[in-house]
Amino acid sequence: MSVPERFRKAVVAHCFAVSCLADYPLILAVVGPPGDGKSFQTAAALRAAGFVAFRFSSSELGGRSEGRPVEQLRSLYKRAAQHAEVENSYPVLVLEDFDLGPAGRASNARYTVNSQLLTGFLMNLADDVQMCDVGTSRRFPIVLTTNDLSTLHGPLIRPGRMRVFTWEPTPGERVEMIFSALQGRVPGLTIEQVDRFSSRYQGLSIAAISSAVVECLGDKVFDFVSQHPHIGIVEAQRRYANGGGWVTLEEIEDALQRRGVTRRRLTFFRTGGE
């Protein structure tokens, strides 16, 4: 999937600035509704710009032991530092779904000791890496993705530590993203077809559309194997592995409608930010 220019610029410019300017905010928060490609596009933009992304799902940060999330994040930073030294690379730490981890403070969740420790560790990293026992004095950019910025601790979000980029695709960016996601799957696809498709499903996440495509391909694999039982799994793999297989927009719409998605304007709660 190609990355919209506005998204690419926000992520890449932040990482270059952190790498070059000692007083630039260390953390970039990419905020937006679920399923609109925040994590995937962050990784793609960094890869295209020559950065090495050390990705970690924030939902994996945890455990009963006090301080464990801090040690997990410290270990990730140390791995990035070692990679930078050995490979002469430019690492970026990417913390995905940050609001789902211990540092998030959802209304139905208790703000635990680990929440406080992890938030404090990130604040210290942003203020002075040398305070954090990470085996290096180098500042590596941190990009975190989140659906809800309001669950994060206020002092962590202050401008000196964190920049905020709110990702809510424009209609044109949305069409571009859908076209890129479907181009290798729908034969003869045109941007005009995608424009009409997008207008019929306004508000539907890119992830939901991609999931419908995968469902259609799964049905095709099943139909092929059912109709050719003598061929077996080897031939099915040869036919469909490595991105093989085609679908139509009509089949994608049928899959969406089987999931209860109708041709109407869908809305999501949007979060704030700069």
N, C-alpha and C positions, 0 to 999 in steps of 0.2 A: 504494500500500500504506500503510495506517495504521501509525503507529509506536507500539509498546507504551509505556505511560506510564513504566515504570521506565527504559527506554532513553532516551526523550525527556528525562526529568528529569535524567539523568546528564550528557547532552551539553549541554543548554541551560543548566543551572545552572552548569556549569563555565565556559561562555563568558561568561555574565553576571558571574560572580565575577572572572574575569581582567580583564574590561572595567572593573570597579569597584574592585578591590582591588590595590594596587601590589605586595603581597608574596604574592599567591596563585600557586601553581604554574602555569606557563605552559602545560604540555603535559598533555593527557589521552590515555592509551592505552586504546583499546577493544579488548579481547582476547577471542578466541573462535574456535571451529572455522570452517573455510571454508564459505561458502554460506549463512550464517544472517543475512544482511542488514546486516552492520556498516556498510559504506560507503554503501549505498543509504539506510538509515535515518538515518545521520548527516546526509546531505545533506538529506533530507526534514525532519528535526527542525529543522535550522538555518534552512531556508527558511521554515518555518511560524512561527518565532520572529523573523523579520526580519533575520537575519544573512545575509551574502553569503559563500558558500563558494568559496574558491579551491582547487580540487581538483587533486591531482597524484598520479599513480601512482608510487610509490617505485621500481618496477622501471624507470622511465624515467630515474632518477637514475644517471648513470654516464658512461662514456666513458674512453678511454685517458689523456686529459690529467689530470695531477695537479691536484686542486682543482676539477675541473669540477662534481662534484655540489654542492659548496658554492656555486659561482657560480649554479647552477640554482636552488637554494633561496633564495639571496640575491635573485635576480631576482624570484622569486615573491613574496617578502616586500615588495619595492619596488613591485611591481604592486598588491598589496593596499593599501599605503600611499597610492599615487597615487589609487586608486579611492576610498579613504576621504576623501581631501582634496577631490576633485572632486565626488563624489556624496553626500558626507556620510553614508557608509554605515558599517557595522560588520562588517569582514571577519573571516573565520576561515580559517586555513590547514588543509586536510584532506590528510594524507599517507596514501594508501591502500596497503595491503599492505606495510607498512613493513619487515617482516622479510625481504622479497624484494629490498630495495634494498641499497646498499653498507653501510649502518649495521648490517644484520643479520649475525650471525656463525653461520651454519649450520655443523654439524659437518663438512660436506664442503667448506666454503669457507674460503679464506684471508682473514684479517683484514688488509686492504690499507691503504696510506697513505690512500686516499680514504675508507675506513671510519673511520679515526682522525680525519681532517679534518672529515668530516660530523658525526660524533658530537661533536667538540669545538665545532663551530659551533652545534649545537643546545643544548649545555650553556651556551655563552656567551649565546645568545638568552634562555634561561631565567633566567640570572643577571642580565644587564644588556643590554638591547637596544642601548644606545648604544655598546657595545663592537664592534658587528658590521657597521658601515658599510652600513646598510640604508635610509638616507635619512630616518629618522624616529626619534623617541624613544618612540613609542607602542608599547604591548604589544598584539599581536593574538593571540588564543587559537590554539593549535595542537592539532588532534585527529589522532591517528594510529591507524590500524587495523592489527592484526597478529594472526596465527594463533598466534604463539609468542613470548611475552615473554622467554623464557630466552635468545633469541639476541641480545638487545640489551645494550649495554655497561652494566655495573652502575652507575657513577656517574650516568649519564643518568636512571636510573630512581628515583633517591633522592627521598624525599617532597617536598623543597623545590623540585624541578624538575618532577616528573611525578606525576599521579594516575593510578590504574589502575582501570578499570571492566571487570569480567569479564562478558561477555555469553554466558550459557547459558540460552536461553529455558525458562521453566517450561512444563509441558504446556498450561496455559491461554493463555500468551502465544503458544505455537506454533500453537495452534488459531486464535487471533486473526489471526496473520500469514498463515496459509494461507487463511483465509476472505477476508481483504482481497485477497490475490493472485488468488483465483479468482472473486471476486464478479462481476466484469464479464465473465467468460468462460463461466461455467456457469449456465444459466437455472434460476431457481427454487431456487438454492442455499440451504440452511439451515445454521445453526451446528451442528445435530445431525449432519448428513451429514459436515461437516468434522471433527467430533470423532471419528466412527467411522473416517473416512479416515486421520486423523492417528494413531490408535491402531494401524492396520494397518501404518504405515510409520514407526514411532518411530525417530528418529535420522537419517532422511533429510533432507538440507538443503532449505531453501526454494528455493535456486537450482536444485536438481535437479528439483523439482516444476514450477517456472516453465519450465524448459527442456523438460520433457515437454509442457507446454501449447503451447509454441511449435512443437514437433514435430507435434503434432496439427493445429494450424492450418495448418502447411505442407502436410500431407497433404491437408487439405480444399481448399486452393487448387489443388493439383495435380489432385485429382479433378474439381473444378469446371471447370478449363480443359480437361481431357481429355474431359469429357462435353459441353462446349460449345466445340468448336474454332473455330467461326465467330465467337464473341464476341471472343476475343482478350484482350490484356493490359489494355486500357483499362477494359473492363467488370469484369475481375477486380480491378483496383485500386479501382474505384468500390465494389465489393462488400466488399472486405476491408481497405481502407486505413483509417487513423484508428481502429484498435481494433475493426473489424468482425469478426464471426465468433463462433460459439459452439462449445463442446465439452461433453462429458459427463464425469462422474467415471470412468465405465467406460472411456472412450477414453483418459483420462489414465493409468489403471492399466494399460491395454494397452501404452501407450508406455513406461511404467516397466518393465514386465516384458520388453519387447523389449530393453531395456538390461541385463537380467539382475538387476533389482531384484525381490526377492520379498517376500511379506508376512511379514516377520519383524523382530525388533528389531535395528537396526543400531547400531553403536557407533563413536564417534570418540574419538581421544585428546584429552583436555581439558587446556587450559593453566591455569596458576595466576594469581593476582592477588588484589587486595583483594576 
